Every structure is written in C-alpha cells, then in structure tokens.
Amino acid sequence: MIAPTLTTQRMTLTALTVDHWEANAEMWADPRTTEFIGGKPRPRNESWIRFVAGAGLWSLLGYGYWAFLDGDTGSLLGIGGLSQWERGIAELEGYPETGWAFTPDAWGRGYATEAMIAVLDWADHVARIPETRCIIDPGNAASHRVAAKLGYVQFAHSEGAIGPVHVYARKFGDKAGD
C-alpha cells in the first residue's frame, strides 16, 4: 500500500517519493526544524533512514507519512502522518503516533493544523483507527497549540530516548479543527 493522495484548501498530501528527498534532507539539516525534534540537525544518512521508513510504514502497517506539498507550486512544505517508531515510550505502545514537521518558511501559517486535519479525517473515516497519540517537546508551544486544535489531550509526561516529552491522546472522532 502507498499513501493515498489527500487535498486541503492549500496543500496536496501525497506519497513520499525520491522527488521529495532533497527538500526533506535540507529541512532536517536546519537547526530550526530540529530544535524540538531531537535537538540537533540530522545528517543526510539519518534523514534518509527516516525518510524511507516514513514511506515504508505504509506497506507494513497500512499507514505512514505523507509529503505535504504546496498546492500551487508543488514545493515541499513538510512531512507527517501516522507512524510507529518504537521509541521505547510505554504510553505510545499499541497506538499509531501522529507527527508533523514543516520547513521553517512554512511556520506560522496554519499548515500543520490543515494537513493534520486531513490526516486525522483519513485515520477516522478510512482507516478507522480508534485512537492515535503524539509526543511533543515541552518547549514546543506551537505544536502544543496544533495538538489542542486537533483534539489531542495531554495525559502523560515521558523521558524517552529523545528527551522529555508530553504525551497526548486523541480518540476516533474527537473534534479537530477548532
């Protein structure tokens, strides 16, 4: 299975392809992108492994990551979707984990909320996933706001391999998009 194409008012969410690779590598090499996601820029080889994994999750689990593309230009704005990264965080075990990351030029424009509303609509109505979870660095105020808009509720704090995180849960059909 590959990612279905989803559209929003301003974006196309599509399967990750090699065409998205260079923009993805550039995004993850930027310290602004990784400030709250691992804390340091990712080298190309690490970015490649995560990029391939995001695409490969589809064939293993029936869900995975999308490329979030500008609807007008086709340029990569970010990536995200549903995953299972085996992070060693007990509160994530048994649940698809939602995640999103955007190029710094796309920040502050509502793209994360817009893209993830489409992802969660797919998760609710097509994949019929009963509950998803996400983790967010305590200092990432923007992502905490996005999670709340998507209907996520914080229920735990963890000290996983990636550092301290707040853990959020969202049940099927919880309101997204306010």
FISERO-176867 format. One record per residue (C-alpha): x, y, z. Coordinates in Angstrom, 1 decimal, decimal comma, always signed. Layout:
residues N
{xx = X	yy = Y	zz = Z} $
...
//
This chain:
residues 178
{xx = +0,0	yy = +0,0	zz = +0,0} $
{xx = +1,1	yy = +3,5	zz = -0,7} $
{xx = -0,2	yy = +6,7	zz = +0,8} $
{xx = -3,4	yy = +7,9	zz = -0,7} $
{xx = -3,4	yy = +11,5	zz = -2,1} $
{xx = -5,3	yy = +13,9	zz = +0,1} $
{xx = -6,1	yy = +17,5	zz = -0,7} $
{xx = -6,7	yy = +20,5	zz = +1,5} $
{xx = -7,5	yy = +24,1	zz = +0,6} $
{xx = -3,8	yy = +24,9	zz = +0,2} $
{xx = -2,0	yy = +21,6	zz = +0,0} $
{xx = -1,6	yy = +18,2	zz = -1,6} $
{xx = -0,7	yy = +15,4	zz = +0,7} $
{xx = +1,0	yy = +12,7	zz = -1,3} $
{xx = +3,2	yy = +9,6	zz = -1,0} $
{xx = +6,8	yy = +10,3	zz = -0,3} $
{xx = +8,9	yy = +9,9	zz = -3,4} $
{xx = +12,6	yy = +10,4	zz = -4,3} $
{xx = +11,5	yy = +13,7	zz = -5,8} $
{xx = +10,9	yy = +15,0	zz = -2,2} $
{xx = +14,2	yy = +13,7	zz = -0,9} $
{xx = +16,5	yy = +16,8	zz = -1,3} $
{xx = +14,0	yy = +19,2	zz = +0,1} $
{xx = +13,4	yy = +16,8	zz = +3,0} $
{xx = +17,1	yy = +16,4	zz = +3,7} $
{xx = +17,5	yy = +20,2	zz = +3,6} $
{xx = +14,6	yy = +20,6	zz = +6,1} $
{xx = +16,1	yy = +18,2	zz = +8,6} $
{xx = +19,6	yy = +19,7	zz = +8,3} $
{xx = +18,2	yy = +23,1	zz = +9,5} $
{xx = +18,7	yy = +23,5	zz = +13,3} $
{xx = +15,4	yy = +25,4	zz = +13,5} $
{xx = +13,5	yy = +22,3	zz = +12,3} $
{xx = +15,2	yy = +20,0	zz = +14,9} $
{xx = +15,2	yy = +22,4	zz = +17,8} $
{xx = +12,3	yy = +20,5	zz = +19,4} $
{xx = +12,7	yy = +17,2	zz = +17,5} $
{xx = +15,9	yy = +15,6	zz = +18,6} $
{xx = +17,7	yy = +18,9	zz = +19,3} $
{xx = +20,3	yy = +18,7	zz = +16,5} $
{xx = +20,3	yy = +18,8	zz = +12,7} $
{xx = +20,1	yy = +15,4	zz = +11,1} $
{xx = +22,9	yy = +14,2	zz = +8,9} $
{xx = +21,8	yy = +13,0	zz = +5,4} $
{xx = +22,2	yy = +9,3	zz = +6,3} $
{xx = +19,9	yy = +9,7	zz = +9,3} $
{xx = +17,4	yy = +11,7	zz = +7,3} $
{xx = +17,4	yy = +9,1	zz = +4,6} $
{xx = +16,6	yy = +6,3	zz = +7,0} $
{xx = +13,7	yy = +8,2	zz = +8,5} $
{xx = +12,5	yy = +9,3	zz = +5,0} $
{xx = +12,5	yy = +5,7	zz = +3,7} $
{xx = +10,9	yy = +4,5	zz = +6,9} $
{xx = +8,1	yy = +7,0	zz = +6,7} $
{xx = +7,3	yy = +5,7	zz = +3,2} $
{xx = +7,8	yy = +2,1	zz = +4,1} $
{xx = +5,4	yy = +2,1	zz = +7,0} $
{xx = +2,5	yy = +2,1	zz = +4,5} $
{xx = +3,4	yy = -1,4	zz = +3,3} $
{xx = +3,8	yy = -2,8	zz = +6,8} $
{xx = +1,0	yy = -1,1	zz = +8,7} $
{xx = -1,4	yy = +0,4	zz = +6,3} $
{xx = -0,5	yy = +3,9	zz = +7,4} $
{xx = +2,6	yy = +6,1	zz = +7,3} $
{xx = +3,9	yy = +9,5	zz = +6,3} $
{xx = +2,9	yy = +11,9	zz = +3,5} $
{xx = +4,8	yy = +14,7	zz = +1,8} $
{xx = +2,9	yy = +18,0	zz = +2,4} $
{xx = +3,2	yy = +19,9	zz = -0,8} $
{xx = +2,2	yy = +23,5	zz = -1,6} $
{xx = -1,0	yy = +23,2	zz = -3,7} $
{xx = +0,2	yy = +25,9	zz = -6,2} $
{xx = +3,9	yy = +25,3	zz = -6,5} $
{xx = +4,3	yy = +21,6	zz = -5,5} $
{xx = +7,2	yy = +22,5	zz = -3,2} $
{xx = +7,7	yy = +20,5	zz = -0,1} $
{xx = +6,2	yy = +22,3	zz = +3,0} $
{xx = +6,8	yy = +19,4	zz = +5,4} $
{xx = +6,1	yy = +15,8	zz = +6,1} $
{xx = +4,0	yy = +13,9	zz = +8,6} $
{xx = +1,3	yy = +11,4	zz = +9,2} $
{xx = +1,0	yy = +8,3	zz = +11,2} $
{xx = +3,9	yy = +6,1	zz = +12,4} $
{xx = +5,2	yy = +3,5	zz = +14,8} $
{xx = +8,8	yy = +4,5	zz = +15,6} $
{xx = +9,3	yy = +2,1	zz = +18,5} $
{xx = +10,6	yy = +4,9	zz = +20,7} $
{xx = +10,5	yy = +2,9	zz = +24,0} $
{xx = +7,8	yy = +5,2	zz = +25,4} $
{xx = +5,2	yy = +3,0	zz = +27,1} $
{xx = +2,4	yy = +5,4	zz = +26,5} $
{xx = +2,8	yy = +5,0	zz = +22,7} $
{xx = +2,8	yy = +1,2	zz = +22,6} $
{xx = -0,1	yy = -0,2	zz = +20,6} $
{xx = -1,1	yy = +3,2	zz = +19,2} $
{xx = -0,3	yy = +4,9	zz = +15,9} $
{xx = +1,7	yy = +8,0	zz = +16,6} $
{xx = +0,9	yy = +11,2	zz = +14,7} $
{xx = +3,7	yy = +13,6	zz = +13,8} $
{xx = +4,4	yy = +16,6	zz = +11,7} $
{xx = +7,3	yy = +18,7	zz = +10,7} $
{xx = +7,5	yy = +21,7	zz = +8,4} $
{xx = +10,1	yy = +23,8	zz = +6,8} $
{xx = +10,8	yy = +27,0	zz = +8,8} $
{xx = +9,5	yy = +29,1	zz = +5,9} $
{xx = +6,1	yy = +27,4	zz = +6,3} $
{xx = +5,8	yy = +28,1	zz = +10,1} $
{xx = +3,0	yy = +30,2	zz = +11,5} $
{xx = +0,7	yy = +29,9	zz = +8,6} $
{xx = -1,7	yy = +27,1	zz = +9,8} $
{xx = -0,3	yy = +24,4	zz = +7,5} $
{xx = +0,3	yy = +21,9	zz = +10,4} $
{xx = -3,3	yy = +22,1	zz = +11,5} $
{xx = -4,6	yy = +22,0	zz = +8,0} $
{xx = -2,5	yy = +19,0	zz = +7,0} $
{xx = -3,2	yy = +17,0	zz = +10,1} $
{xx = -6,9	yy = +17,6	zz = +10,0} $
{xx = -6,8	yy = +15,9	zz = +6,6} $
{xx = -4,6	yy = +13,0	zz = +8,0} $
{xx = -6,9	yy = +12,6	zz = +11,0} $
{xx = -10,0	yy = +12,6	zz = +8,8} $
{xx = -8,5	yy = +9,8	zz = +6,8} $
{xx = -7,5	yy = +8,0	zz = +10,0} $
{xx = -11,0	yy = +8,3	zz = +11,4} $
{xx = -13,1	yy = +7,6	zz = +8,3} $
{xx = -11,0	yy = +5,4	zz = +6,0} $
{xx = -8,5	yy = +3,6	zz = +8,3} $
{xx = -11,0	yy = +3,7	zz = +11,2} $
{xx = -8,2	yy = +3,9	zz = +13,8} $
{xx = -9,7	yy = +4,1	zz = +17,2} $
{xx = -7,1	yy = +6,2	zz = +18,9} $
{xx = -3,9	yy = +8,0	zz = +18,0} $
{xx = -1,2	yy = +9,5	zz = +20,2} $
{xx = +1,5	yy = +12,1	zz = +19,7} $
{xx = +4,5	yy = +13,3	zz = +21,7} $
{xx = +5,7	yy = +16,9	zz = +21,8} $
{xx = +8,7	yy = +18,5	zz = +23,4} $
{xx = +7,6	yy = +20,6	zz = +26,5} $
{xx = +9,1	yy = +23,8	zz = +24,9} $
{xx = +7,4	yy = +23,5	zz = +21,6} $
{xx = +4,5	yy = +25,9	zz = +22,2} $
{xx = +3,4	yy = +25,9	zz = +18,5} $
{xx = +3,0	yy = +22,1	zz = +18,3} $
{xx = +1,1	yy = +22,1	zz = +21,7} $
{xx = -1,4	yy = +24,5	zz = +20,1} $
{xx = -1,7	yy = +22,4	zz = +17,0} $
{xx = -2,3	yy = +19,3	zz = +19,1} $
{xx = -5,1	yy = +21,0	zz = +21,0} $
{xx = -6,7	yy = +22,2	zz = +17,8} $
{xx = -6,7	yy = +18,6	zz = +16,5} $
{xx = -8,5	yy = +17,3	zz = +19,6} $
{xx = -5,5	yy = +15,9	zz = +21,4} $
{xx = -5,4	yy = +15,9	zz = +25,2} $
{xx = -2,2	yy = +15,6	zz = +27,2} $
{xx = -2,3	yy = +12,7	zz = +29,6} $
{xx = +1,4	yy = +11,9	zz = +30,5} $
{xx = +5,0	yy = +13,1	zz = +30,5} $
{xx = +7,8	yy = +10,8	zz = +29,5} $
{xx = +11,6	yy = +10,8	zz = +29,5} $
{xx = +12,1	yy = +8,8	zz = +26,3} $
{xx = +15,3	yy = +8,3	zz = +24,3} $
{xx = +14,6	yy = +11,6	zz = +22,6} $
{xx = +14,4	yy = +13,5	zz = +25,8} $
{xx = +11,4	yy = +14,9	zz = +27,8} $
{xx = +8,1	yy = +14,8	zz = +26,0} $
{xx = +4,4	yy = +15,4	zz = +26,8} $
{xx = +2,2	yy = +12,6	zz = +25,5} $
{xx = -1,2	yy = +13,3	zz = +24,0} $
{xx = -4,1	yy = +11,1	zz = +23,0} $
{xx = -7,0	yy = +11,6	zz = +20,6} $
{xx = -9,9	yy = +9,1	zz = +20,2} $
{xx = -11,6	yy = +8,4	zz = +16,9} $
{xx = -13,9	yy = +11,2	zz = +16,0} $
{xx = -12,7	yy = +13,7	zz = +18,6} $
{xx = -13,2	yy = +17,1	zz = +17,2} $
{xx = -10,4	yy = +18,5	zz = +15,1} $
{xx = -10,1	yy = +21,9	zz = +13,5} $
{xx = -11,3	yy = +24,4	zz = +16,0} $
//
